[in-house]
Amino acid sequence: FYAISVREKTGLDILNSMGMSNGNLTADPTALITRDEYLKLCVQDSKFKPGCISKFILRNQTSETNKLIENICCAYSKEKAIDIEIYSIPEWLTAIRDSKMVVTNSFHCVMMCLKLHTHFVAVLENGTNAGMNDRFWTLLNTFGLTDRIVSDISDINRIAGDIDFIKIDALMKKYSETLECFIERNIHINE
C-alpha cells in the first residue's frame, strides 16, 4: 500500500506493529458530508416526538451496561427513552436532530450528533467489544468532549453542560480536512 488511513490512534499502533510506518490518522468519511446535506436527508413528518431522550445501542449488552444506559436516560428525563434502532436512515437522522439528548454506543451516531448539533452521551463497550472504545476517545478528544464518554453512572456528573456547536463546527471543518488532504495527496500516487 502506498498510503493507509485509520480513524483511531490504536489503528496507527497496529500498523506500526506490522512494520507499516505510512499510516495516517484521518477523519471518518461521514465527516466529509456537511451538516446541511445531512439535514436535507431528514423527513418532514416524523413519528419521533421532538425534545425526547433517545437511545441507539448496537449489539446485545450486558445487564450491567443496560442498567447504566437506563440510569443515564433517567438522569436526563423522567420519560422513557425512545429506542431509535429500527428507524429508517431518514427517520434516524430526524430523531437525532430532534432529540434533547442521545445515549449511544455507536461511533456513527456520535458523529451524527456532532453534525446535527445534538447533545449526547457515549457509552463505552465492555467485554470482547472493549477494543472498539478507542474510536470514541480519539474522536471526542479532537472535539474536547471526552467528558461525554461514560462507563459508570457516576461519570455523568463530569459532563460539562451544553456543547458549543459553533466551536464544534469549526473543529469539524479541520477534522474533515485531514481526510480531504489525505485523499488529495494520495489519489494520483500511481499515475
PyMOL commands that set and color helices and strands:
alter all, ss='L'
color gray80, all
select helices_A, chain A and resi 9-17+29-32+35-41+63-76+89-98+107-116+127-142+146-148+153-158+165-186
alter helices_A, ss='H'
color red, helices_A
select strands_A, chain A and resi 4-6+23-25+53-56+82-83+101-104+120-123+149-150
alter strands_A, ss='S'
color yellow, strands_A
deselect
rebuild
show_as cartoon
